[in-house]
């Protein structure tokens, strides 16, 4: 049985609906912050030359392989 988060006067259907809305809001906020962080990290990479991009990919691959 699910917990009644919003009091006993609210039906289970309504409390689940409110819980889903609150959860969707938090997920949307997390997605926005993740997108902002990803753009700040990888957004400037389009200005690099092919050699610089390949160097970055090599370094990232080495880091990933060392961490495993």
C-alpha positions, 0 to 999 in steps of 0.5 A, a space after each residue: 500500500 502506498 503512503 498517504 503523503 498529503 493527509 487523510 482527506 485526499 484520495 489515494 488517486 489524487 495523492 498519487 497524481 500530486 506525487 507524480 506532478 511533483 516528481 515530474 517537476 524535479 526530474 525536469 529541473 534535473 534535466 535542465 541542470 544536466 543539459 546546462 552542464 553538458 553544454 558548458 563542457 562540450 559546447 565549446 568543443 565545436 571550435 576545436 580542430 580535428 587534431 585537438 578533438 582527437 587528442 581530447 578523445 584519446 585522453 578521455 579514453 585513457 582515463 576511462 580505461 584506467 578507471 576500470 
